[in-house]
Each structure stands twice: as C-alpha cells, then as structure tokens.
Amino acid sequence: MRALKGKKVLITGSTGFIGTNLVRRFLKIGAEIHILTRTTSNKWRIKDVLKYVNEYCVDLLDYEKLEPIILDIKPEMIFHTAIYGGYPFQKDVDKIIQANFMGTVNLVNACKKVSFELFANTGSSSEYGVKSKPMTEEDILEPANDYGVSKAAATLYCQAVARREKIPIVTLRLFSPYGYYEEPTRLIPSVVISCLKGINPEVSSSNSVRDFIFFEDVIDAYMKIAEASDINGEIFNIGYGKQHSVGEVVSKIVELTGNNIRPKWGSVSPRANEPNIWQADIAKAKDILRWEPKYSLEKGLTKTVKWFMENMVLYSSI
C-alpha cells in the first residue's frame, strides 16, 4: 500500500469530467497536484480549485515543450484522462487519432525520462466494439468507430511499453461513467437539466443499453491502482457489471426530479450499430484490485440529481 498524501501527482484532462473529479479527490488526500491545460481549455469545472494546483499550459502533441515540463515536475504518479472524440460533436478523425494516440505516446515517452511509481492510462469500453456477451479484458478488440480505434491503439501501446520495459503502466477501461461535472450534452446530465427546468427531454431510443457507473466508484478504482503493486501492463474493466436501458435511466430521473415530464423519444438520432449487450465483466478488477462498485443505478442517480439541483449555476455559465 502506498501513502498518497504528499505525492507528486500529474493529471491530464483535468478540465474534463473524470479529470476534475480526480483533482478534487487528490486535493482531499493532500497530494501535490500538477495539471496540464491548453490555451483552449474550458476551465469551468476546476476554476474554484486552480489556486491549489500547479498548472502548465502545454499540448500533449508538442513533445519539445512537454518533455522539459515533465522533467521539471518529476511526477511520482501520472493519471492520463485527456481525450478527444468521446462526444458525438467531436468528429475530426485526425484530431481523434492525434490526441488519443500520439498524445498518449508523447506523454508515456516523456514520463519514461523520470522514475515514476504509476502511469494510469484511461481506456474506453469503445475499444471492444459490439460483443454478444459481457466484455472481458481478454476479448479481441473490434472497435466500431474512430474513437474506439484510437483508444485501443493507445491502450496497446501502453501495455507494450509496460511489458517490454517493465515499468508501472496500467489501463482502466471505463464503461459509462456519470455524475458530478459531467458534460451537459451527455445523456444523464441533459435529461436531469431538462427535467429541472421543466422541459421535456429530447432522447433517442429507450432500448439502448449501457453499463452505467457512478463517478465515485470510478475514482475509487483509480485510488485502488494508486495503492496496488505488481500490475505492470494490466488492463481492468471499470463498470458496474450490469447494463441498464436508457429507458430505465430516463424514467428514474423523471421520478427523482418529481416533475410532470414526458420524454420526447426518437427526437435524437440513435448511434449506429447499437448493441443488445453493453456490459463489463469486472471479475478481474474485483480479484486483483479488490475493487467493486458501491453505488447502484438508483443510488448514483439520486446523488447526481441532488448535486445538479444544488449546482445548476455552473451549467448556466458554460
């Protein structure tokens, strides 16, 4: 077990959903936090904690500028959550490949110049593609879109470097996290915000399924790998381990907000190749990391709705 208080922690993607929640958890622990941002970064999620962290403005694609920053920080732990292409409006294929793959390659290569204890790469369930059963880490990767391809390539690169050079790089493959500070265009926040405003939410198909997992369980998984040892090159699925339909999620949100809302089903085009099964097999994470989710969908949504009720002002300023 590693003591995390006082550790030099570098977090990429700190202005994003998962990144900001990692920043906040490590601040509570008392870590020394360093973040990388870009000139175009929207800092609405972290503006209240910026004064407590060390910020560096650099693009991961600019290796000449990135390397000296890493050598200056000498991070003991790196949490790589920066992505592009995770949202439907992010369609630039070149940016997807460059940001997710080459950005990861540059960060890994720069961090190899220092002696770190952990490099936690953030993967995606999109790496698997469509499967007919719960997804395991041993499944063949058959991504169905450019984003999944780029994330799969980044994960495989991280694994190859970890195994070849025997250095502590690990990947967490996240399924469908939700919770505080999530992007407002995503399913759960968009429906919650609509309900709280008394607007009928626009949604696609009630039959679509995902393995939704509350963000606090995801952050707990990062904490588990920060404390683990002898897991170089490993990949772990991080999901709830059970899928729910979009219809179930929307119905629960409507119930929790207590408004007389009628979802406008079919008003948003569904994604292509919607699977019948989208579920994580989390046996490996349970066995090796001794991690498992604590929040059911109802419990997680209850906390999420309450948080949005108290923090709607954040979303009105985006």
MARLOLUM-789312 format. One line per 8 residues: number of its first residue (from 0); their letters; for each residue x, y, z of C-alpha. Coordinates in steps of 0.25 Angstrom, whole numbers, plus 5000, padded with zeros to 4 digits. Each point is the difference from the previous one (the first is absolute). Layout:
BEGIN
NUM> a> X Y Z ~ ...
***
This chain:
BEGIN
0> mralkgkk> 5000 5000 5000 ~ 5005 5014 4996 ~ 4998 5012 5009 ~ 4994 5010 4990 ~ 5001 5013 5009 ~ 5011 5009 4994 ~ 5002 4992 4987 ~ 5003 5008 4988
8> vlitgstg> 4988 4997 4991 ~ 4999 5004 4986 ~ 4986 5000 4994 ~ 4997 5002 4985 ~ 4986 5003 4995 ~ 4998 5008 5014 ~ 4989 5009 4993 ~ 4992 4988 4996
16> figtnlvr> 4990 4992 5008 ~ 5008 4989 5006 ~ 5013 5008 5001 ~ 4993 5011 5008 ~ 4995 4990 5010 ~ 5014 4993 5001 ~ 5005 5014 5003 ~ 4990 5002 5011
24> rflkigae> 5003 4986 5006 ~ 5015 5002 5001 ~ 4998 5014 5006 ~ 4992 4994 5011 ~ 5011 4990 5002 ~ 5011 5011 5001 ~ 5008 4996 4987 ~ 5008 5010 4992
32> ihiltrtt> 4992 5002 4988 ~ 5006 5004 4986 ~ 4990 5002 4988 ~ 5003 5002 4985 ~ 4990 5009 4993 ~ 4999 5006 4986 ~ 4998 5015 4996 ~ 4986 4995 4995
40> snkwrikd> 4996 4992 5013 ~ 4987 5004 5006 ~ 5003 5000 5015 ~ 4986 5002 5005 ~ 5001 4986 5008 ~ 5012 5004 5007 ~ 5001 5015 5002 ~ 4997 4999 5015
48> vlkyvney> 5012 4991 5002 ~ 5010 5006 4991 ~ 5007 5008 5011 ~ 5003 4986 5007 ~ 5007 4994 4988 ~ 5012 5002 4991 ~ 4996 5003 4986 ~ 5008 4998 4987
56> cvdlldye> 4995 5005 4986 ~ 5004 4990 4990 ~ 4994 4991 4989 ~ 5004 4985 5001 ~ 5003 5001 4985 ~ 5011 5010 5003 ~ 5011 4990 5005 ~ 5011 5010 5000
64> klepiild> 4993 5009 5010 ~ 4994 4988 5007 ~ 5012 4992 5004 ~ 5007 5012 5008 ~ 4987 5002 5007 ~ 5000 4985 5004 ~ 5015 5001 5004 ~ 4997 5012 5009
72> ikpemifh> 4988 4994 5007 ~ 5006 4986 5002 ~ 4986 4994 5002 ~ 4999 4988 5009 ~ 4986 4996 4995 ~ 4994 5004 4986 ~ 4985 4999 4998 ~ 4997 5001 4985
80> taiyggyp> 4986 5004 4997 ~ 5001 5009 4988 ~ 4992 4996 4988 ~ 4994 5005 4988 ~ 4988 4994 4992 ~ 4992 4995 5012 ~ 4988 5009 4996 ~ 4992 4999 4987
88> fqkdvdki> 5004 5014 4996 ~ 5015 4997 5000 ~ 5001 4994 4987 ~ 5013 5004 4994 ~ 5007 4987 4997 ~ 5014 5006 5000 ~ 4998 5007 5014 ~ 4995 4987 5005
96> iqanfmgt> 5012 4992 4996 ~ 5010 5010 5004 ~ 4994 5004 5013 ~ 4997 4986 5005 ~ 5012 4992 4994 ~ 5011 5009 4998 ~ 4997 5009 5012 ~ 5001 4987 5008
104> vnlvnack> 5013 4996 4993 ~ 5006 5013 5003 ~ 4996 5000 5015 ~ 5005 4986 5002 ~ 5013 5003 4993 ~ 5002 5013 5008 ~ 4997 4993 5013 ~ 5009 4989 4998
112> kvsfelfa> 5011 5010 5002 ~ 4997 5001 5015 ~ 4998 4989 5010 ~ 4985 4999 5002 ~ 4992 4990 5009 ~ 4988 5000 4992 ~ 4995 5004 4986 ~ 4984 4998 4999
120> ntgsssey> 4995 5000 4986 ~ 4985 5002 4998 ~ 4994 4991 4990 ~ 4986 4998 4995 ~ 4990 4989 4998 ~ 4999 5005 4986 ~ 5013 4993 4997 ~ 4992 4986 5001
128> gvkskpmt> 4990 5004 4989 ~ 4987 4992 5000 ~ 5000 4987 5007 ~ 4990 4989 5003 ~ 5003 4998 5015 ~ 5006 5008 5012 ~ 5014 5006 4995 ~ 5012 4994 5007
136> eedilepa> 5014 5006 4999 ~ 5004 4988 4991 ~ 4990 5002 4989 ~ 5005 5004 4986 ~ 4999 5015 4998 ~ 4991 5003 4988 ~ 4997 5015 5002 ~ 4988 5005 4991
144> ndygvska> 5005 5014 4999 ~ 5012 5009 4999 ~ 5000 5004 5015 ~ 5000 4985 5004 ~ 5011 4997 4990 ~ 5009 5012 5006 ~ 4997 4996 5014 ~ 5003 4985 4997
152> aatlycqa> 5013 5004 4994 ~ 5004 5009 5012 ~ 4997 4988 5010 ~ 5008 4990 4992 ~ 5012 5010 4999 ~ 4999 5002 5015 ~ 5000 4985 5002 ~ 5011 4997 4991
160> varrekip> 5009 5010 5006 ~ 4997 4996 5014 ~ 5003 4985 4997 ~ 5012 5003 4991 ~ 5007 5010 5010 ~ 4994 4994 5013 ~ 4994 5014 5004 ~ 4987 5002 5008
168> ivtlrlfs> 4990 5004 4989 ~ 4986 4995 5002 ~ 4987 5003 4993 ~ 4986 5001 5005 ~ 4989 4998 4990 ~ 4988 5009 5004 ~ 4986 4996 4995 ~ 4990 5011 5002
176> pygyyeep> 5003 5009 5012 ~ 4991 5010 5004 ~ 4999 5010 5012 ~ 5004 5014 5004 ~ 5006 5009 4990 ~ 4997 4991 4988 ~ 4998 5007 4986 ~ 4986 5006 4999
184> trlipsvv> 4998 4994 4986 ~ 5001 4985 5006 ~ 4988 4992 5002 ~ 4999 5001 5015 ~ 5003 5015 5003 ~ 4992 5004 4988 ~ 4988 4993 5005 ~ 5002 5005 5014
192> isclkgin> 5001 5014 4996 ~ 4988 5000 4991 ~ 4992 4994 5011 ~ 5004 5010 5010 ~ 4997 5011 4990 ~ 4986 4994 4997 ~ 5004 4997 4986 ~ 4996 4986 4993
200> pevsssns> 5014 4994 4998 ~ 5004 4996 4985 ~ 5005 4986 5000 ~ 5002 4989 4990 ~ 4996 4986 5002 ~ 4996 4994 5014 ~ 5005 4986 4996 ~ 5015 5004 4999
208> vrdfiffe> 5008 4994 5011 ~ 5013 5004 5007 ~ 5007 4996 5013 ~ 4999 5013 5008 ~ 5009 5002 5012 ~ 5000 5011 5010 ~ 5012 5009 4999 ~ 5004 4998 5015
216> dvidaymk> 5002 4985 4997 ~ 5009 5004 4988 ~ 5008 5009 5009 ~ 5001 4989 5010 ~ 5006 4991 4989 ~ 5011 5010 4997 ~ 5003 5000 5015 ~ 5001 4985 5001
224> iaeasdin> 5010 5000 4988 ~ 5008 5011 5007 ~ 5001 4991 5012 ~ 5003 4987 4993 ~ 5013 4993 4996 ~ 5005 4990 4989 ~ 4989 5004 4990 ~ 5009 5005 4989
232> geifnigy> 4993 4999 4986 ~ 4987 4996 5006 ~ 4986 5004 4994 ~ 4988 5001 5009 ~ 4985 5002 4997 ~ 4994 5010 5008 ~ 4985 4999 4999 ~ 4988 4997 5009
240> gkqhsvge> 5000 4986 4995 ~ 4985 5001 4995 ~ 4994 5007 4989 ~ 4987 5009 5000 ~ 4992 5005 4989 ~ 4999 5015 4997 ~ 4985 4999 5003 ~ 5003 4995 5014
248> vvskivel> 5010 5012 5002 ~ 4990 5010 4995 ~ 4988 4995 5008 ~ 5008 5000 5013 ~ 5005 5015 4997 ~ 4986 5004 4998 ~ 4995 4993 5012 ~ 5011 5006 5009
256> tgnnirpk> 4998 5015 4994 ~ 4985 4999 5003 ~ 4996 5008 4988 ~ 4989 4996 4991 ~ 5009 4998 4988 ~ 4998 4992 4987 ~ 5013 4995 4993 ~ 5000 5003 4985
264> wgsvspra> 5004 4987 4996 ~ 5006 4999 4986 ~ 5003 5015 4999 ~ 5015 4997 5000 ~ 5006 4990 4990 ~ 5006 4988 5006 ~ 5014 4996 4998 ~ 5003 4990 4989
272> nepniwqa> 5002 4985 5004 ~ 4993 5001 5013 ~ 5003 4987 5008 ~ 4991 4991 5007 ~ 5011 4998 5011 ~ 5009 5010 5005 ~ 5005 4995 5014 ~ 5013 4999 5007
280> diakakdi> 5005 4987 5006 ~ 5007 5006 5012 ~ 5005 4987 5006 ~ 5015 5003 4998 ~ 4999 5014 5007 ~ 4993 4993 5012 ~ 5010 4989 5001 ~ 5013 5008 4998
288> lrwepkys> 4997 5014 5004 ~ 4989 4996 5011 ~ 4991 5011 4994 ~ 4986 4999 4997 ~ 4989 5011 4998 ~ 4992 5004 5012 ~ 4989 5008 4993 ~ 4988 4994 4993
296> lekgltkt> 4994 5008 4989 ~ 4989 5005 5009 ~ 5010 5005 5011 ~ 5009 5006 4990 ~ 4989 5007 4993 ~ 4994 5005 5013 ~ 5013 5007 5003 ~ 5002 5005 4986
304> vkwfmenm> 4987 5007 5000 ~ 5002 5006 5014 ~ 5013 5005 4995 ~ 4994 5006 4988 ~ 4989 5007 5008 ~ 5011 5007 5008 ~ 5010 5003 4989 ~ 4991 5004 4988
312> vlyssi> 5007 5014 5000 ~ 5013 4993 4995 ~ 4993 4995 4987 ~ 4993 5014 4998 ~ 5014 5006 4998 ~ 5006 4990 4990
***
